[in-house]
Amino acid sequence: MPRILGIDPGSRKTGFGIIELEGKQIKHVVNGRLLVGDGEFSDRLRQIFEGLSDLIDRYQPDMMAIEKVFLHKNADSALKLGQARGAAICAAVNKQLSVAEYSATQIKKAVVGNGHAKKEQVQYMMAVVLKLSEPLQEDAADALACALTHANHAAIGNSQSRLPEGMRTTRRGGRYSR
């Protein structure tokens, strides 16, 4: 039963979510976020590295999927986000996990069917797919969506999508059929 750790990186808060695959079924293991505050930037990177290292030790995922950096309006923010991603990737690689990277558009398209979906739509879909009764924090929902994207990406090649019937899409965004 492989476990996938999904990461929504951030320099102040990093979302995480772990799912476990049992055949075609997905089980929610844990989700949350690492809050690293407003201290020195180098200290925040250390906290991300150590927090994710501890999480990996505790839950023993087999692989990690992480959201790619995108440049929106502020180059400085993108650089800080890239460094936070680097700390997360180093934590995973240090624990011998393979790492897959997906853009926000790929993730939204995989779980909602629309690459420009709103965060609320991702939160809703992840709660539905994982049968969660508690509302998800944005960061945790994005991390779980990243993990699910990786599970689906690996499965589409062998016709075993883990999304429920009617929610499956191809890599081009059309409906997925067997």
Backbone hydrogen bonds, N-H to C=O, Kabsch-Sander energy under -0.5 kcal/mol:
donor,donor_aa,acceptor,acceptor_aa,energy
4,I,19,I,-2.6
5,L,63,M,-2.6
6,G,4,I,-0.6
6,G,17,G,-3.7
7,I,65,A,-2.1
8,D,15,G,-2.3
14,T,34,L,-2.0
15,G,8,D,-2.4
15,G,13,K,-0.5
16,F,32,G,-2.8
17,G,6,G,-1.7
18,I,30,V,-3.1
19,I,4,I,-2.1
20,E,27,K,-2.7
21,L,2,P,-2.9
22,E,20,E,-0.5
22,E,25,Q,-2.4
25,Q,22,E,-2.2
27,K,20,E,-2.9
29,V,18,I,-2.7
30,V,18,I,-1.2
32,G,16,F,-2.2
34,L,14,T,-2.9
35,L,33,R,-0.6
36,V,12,R,-2.8
36,V,34,L,-0.7
37,G,12,R,-0.9
39,G,36,V,-0.6
44,R,40,E,-2.0
45,L,41,F,-2.1
46,R,42,S,-1.9
47,Q,43,D,-2.3
48,I,44,R,-2.1
49,F,45,L,-2.5
50,E,46,R,-3.0
51,G,47,Q,-2.8
52,L,48,I,-2.5
53,S,49,F,-2.1
54,D,50,E,-2.5
55,L,51,G,-2.1
56,I,52,L,-2.6
57,D,53,S,-2.3
58,R,54,D,-2.4
59,Y,55,L,-2.6
60,Q,56,I,-2.1
62,D,3,R,-2.4
63,M,3,R,-1.2
64,M,98,S,-2.6
65,A,5,L,-2.8
66,I,100,A,-2.5
67,E,7,I,-1.7
68,K,102,Y,-2.7
72,H,70,F,-0.8
75,A,73,K,-0.7
78,A,74,N,-1.8
79,L,75,A,-2.3
80,K,76,D,-2.2
81,L,77,S,-2.5
82,G,78,A,-2.3
83,Q,79,L,-1.9
84,A,80,K,-2.2
85,R,81,L,-2.5
86,G,82,G,-2.1
87,A,83,Q,-2.1
88,A,84,A,-2.0
89,I,85,R,-3.1
90,C,86,G,-2.6
91,A,87,A,-1.9
92,A,88,A,-1.9
93,V,89,I,-3.0
94,N,90,C,-2.5
95,K,91,A,-0.8
95,K,92,A,-0.8
96,Q,93,V,-1.8
97,L,92,A,-2.4
98,S,62,D,-0.8
100,A,64,M,-2.5
102,Y,66,I,-2.1
107,I,103,S,-2.3
108,K,104,A,-2.6
109,K,105,T,-2.4
110,A,106,Q,-2.1
111,V,107,I,-2.0
112,V,108,K,-2.6
113,G,108,K,-1.1
113,G,109,K,-0.5
114,N,108,K,-0.9
117,A,114,N,-1.7
121,Q,118,K,-0.7
122,V,118,K,-1.5
123,Q,119,K,-2.6
124,Y,120,E,-2.4
125,M,121,Q,-2.6
126,M,122,V,-2.4
127,A,123,Q,-2.0
128,V,124,Y,-2.2
129,V,125,M,-3.1
130,L,126,M,-2.3
131,K,128,V,-0.9
132,L,127,A,-2.5
141,A,137,Q,-2.7
142,D,138,E,-2.6
143,A,139,D,-2.0
144,L,140,A,-2.7
145,A,141,A,-2.4
146,C,142,D,-1.9
147,A,143,A,-2.1
148,L,144,L,-2.6
149,T,145,A,-2.4
150,H,146,C,-2.0
151,A,147,A,-2.2
152,N,148,L,-2.7
153,H,149,T,-3.0
154,A,150,H,-2.1
155,A,151,A,-1.3
156,I,152,N,-2.7
157,G,153,H,-0.7
158,N,155,A,-1.4
159,S,156,I,-1.5
160,Q,155,A,-2.0
167,M,164,P,-2.1
170,T,174,G,-2.9
173,G,170,T,-1.5
176,Y,168,R,-2.2
